[in-house]
Amino acid sequence: MCQFGTNGIISNPNAPRPTQAASGFACYGALALAQIDSTCGSLRERNQRYYNIGKPTGAVPGIAVPLACHHVIGWDVIWGFWNALIASGDFKKARAYLAICGVAQTETAKLEKQVKSNSFQAGPNWDAKLCWNPINLVRGPEDRSDDPNGLPTPREKIDFKLAPSDVYGGRVAKLVETGNAMCDYMDAPRNTAKAEKAIQYLRTIRAEPIMEWDESLWVVDKTRPGYSSTAAPGGGFLVVRPTWKIVNS
């Protein structure tokens, strides 16, 4: 399982990945589903075209689009950055990084001493706090064709690279830039300016909430096998659930 070693290094980060519930952040419940009704604007019309719910007339108001929390900076970048800070002895930055994720610096005052003596013990769910910080999360459709999490390298797992630069007030674009700076540091740990740049930006948004559902960011991926524009008998279309992707991707 994912855990901090006595040397401060995170091992087995994806076996399994820390859970959202363990993070302690209360940002996952209220909008777990996006309702297809008048409050969602064009989403209703789009799903009437793309979403067949087993009735010949297709979708109707009140049918839900399953949503999930998507990382902008991927988990493999997050834990890799932490490990690079510890391995490089950048303990002050490591403590600042944890503080942004909800671990008070009073709790990490002995971090350097403990790591150097191979006696480090993380507090409860510190890995989950790193993984599921709301400042780095976008709520979007669960069913995606462009989720980068299965790609091989940490840098490729930075999401939303093709999203409009002004979405969420430019926060997504800045997080993409920050993720790249974190990867630069992971590739060359002596480049401490990159680590400082990343931490400085994350510090400026540390009080921000999760980026909630914004339907203008998403489009249905019509190239996916599940999509069909063939009319079903009596109306609607022959598709069970649309697969989505970020606009421009």
N, C-alpha and C positions, 0 to 999 in steps of 0.2 A: 504494500500500500504506500501511497504518497506520504513521506515523512521527512522531517529535518533530522539529519544525523548529528551526533555529538560534535562534529566539526563544523556545523552550521549549514552544510550543503544539503539541498533538497534532493532526495533520491526517489526513484519510482514515481515520478510526478503524474504519470498517466495510468497508474495501475491500482485503483482507478483515479481519475481526476477528482479533486476535492468537490464536494457537493455544494450547490447553492445554499441549501438550508443551513449548512454548517457555518456559513460566513457570518451569520447574525445580522445581515442587512435586510431590512424589511422592504424590499422593493420588487417582490416577485408575484404578489398575489392579485392585486386589484384589477389589473388589466391582462390577465393570463390569456384572455380571448378577445379578439376584435369582433364586435357584432356587426353583421351586415345589415345596417338599417340606415335611416336618414342621417344619423349622426356621423356616419363614415363617408358621406359624400359619394364620390364616384366609385368607391369600393363596392357599394351595393350593385351598381350597374355593371361593373366589371365582372362581379361574381355571378350575376344573372347570366352572363355570357359564358363564363369559364367554369362554373361550379355546379355539377349535377348532384343532387342530394338523394337520388333514388326516386324522385317524382318526375313525371314526364315534363313538367313545366320548368324544371331547373330550380335554381336557388330562390329562396323567399326571404323576406326580412327576418332577422333574428338568428340566422344560421351563423355559426362562429368560424372564424379563421384561427386555427391553433397558432399561438405565438410562442416564441422562445427568446431568451436573452443571448444576444450575440456579442462576443468580444470584438472590439476594434483591434487592440493590441492582443495578439493571441497568447494563450496560456503558456505555450512553449517559449515565447519571448519573455514573459513575466518571470517564470522560475529560472530561465537561463540568465537573465539579467541579475537576479538575486545571487545566483551561484557565482557569477563572475565578480560581483562586488565582494563576496566573502573570500573567494580564492585569491583575489588581488589585494586583500587587506584594506579595502575601502570601507572600514567599519562605520565611519561617520555617515557616509552616504547610505549604507545599508540600513542604518537606524532611521534615517530620514525617510527612506523608501517605505519601510514598515509603518512609520507614523502616518504617512499619507493613506495607508490602507487600514488604519484604525487601531494600531498597536502603539500606545503611548511610549514616548522615549524613556519615561521612568521605568518601564518594564524591560528595556534593553540596555540599561546603563552598564551592565557587565558583559555585553556581547563580545567585545574584543578579548577580554580575559578568558571567557568561557571557551571561545573558539580556539584560542591558542593553547588552552589546556585540555582540549578535546572533552569538554564537559558541558557543552551547550545543550540547553533544553528549551524547546519552543513552548510558548503558551498554548492554551486551547485554541485549535482551529486557526492558527496563524496562516497556514497554507491556504485555507479557504478565504481568509480575509484578503490575501494577495490575489487570489484567483478571481474573486467575484466582487471586486470593488465597483460600486455603481457608476463611478465617473467614467468607466471604460466600457459600459454596456449599452447596447442598442436593442430595444425590443422590436422584433420583426417576425415575419412568418417562420414557423417551424420547418416547413417544407421548402428547402432552397436547392437550387441547382448550382449555385456559385459559392457555397461555403468552402473556405480555403483550409479548413482544419485538417483535411486529409493530405495536404501537400507536404513535401518532404522536409523543407527547411524552415526554421523559425521566421525568417524574413518573409517567406511566402505566406505565412499564416497571419500576417497583418491584414485585416479585413477592411472593406470599404474604400479601397484605394481609388476606385472609379466613381465614388459617390460625388455629387455636386459639392463644390468647395464651400458653399455657404450653408449647407445643411446643418441644423442644430447650431446656428450662429458661428459656423466655422470650427466647432469643437472636434468633429470627426476628422477633418483635415489636419488639425493640430495633433490629434492623437496618432494619426498615421505617421506624421513627421517624427513624433516622439518615439514611436515604435522603431522606426528606422535608426534613430539615434541610439536606442538601447541595443539594437543589433550591431551597430558600429562598435559600441563598447565591448560587446561580447566577442566580436572578431578581433579587437585590439584593446585589451583592458588598460593599456597605458594611456589610452586616449580618454583621460578623466573628464575632459571638457564635454564629451558626449554624454557621459553619465550625469554630469551636473546639469546639462541642458534638459535632459529628460526629467529629472527630479524637480527642477525649477518649474517646468510647465505643469506637471502633475500637482504640485503644491498649490498652484494658482486656482485649480478647479476642484480641490479636495472636498469642498462642501457641496458640489453640484450633485443633483439626483441623476438617476438613470435617464437615458434618452428614450422617451416614450414613443410609442407607435406613431409613425408619420407615413401615411399611405403614399405620399408623393415620392417617397424614396424607392418604392418597390413596383415591379411590373411582373406580370405572368410570363413565364418562359414558354413560349409557344413551340419551341423545338423539342420539348421533353415528350417522352412516349405517352405520358398520362394526359397530355393536352389533346383536345380534338375540337375542330370547328364543324364537325358533322352533326347535323340536327338529329336529335333523338325523336322517336315517334311521339307525336303530341306536343312537341316543343322542347326547348332546352338543348343541351349538347351532351354528347357521350363522353363525359369526363367525371371521374369521381372526386378528385381534389386537384386543384392546380398547384404546380410547383412554381415558386417565385424566384426572382433574382433582383439584385440591385439595379436600379435604372442606370443605363450607360454600360453595364457589364456585358 
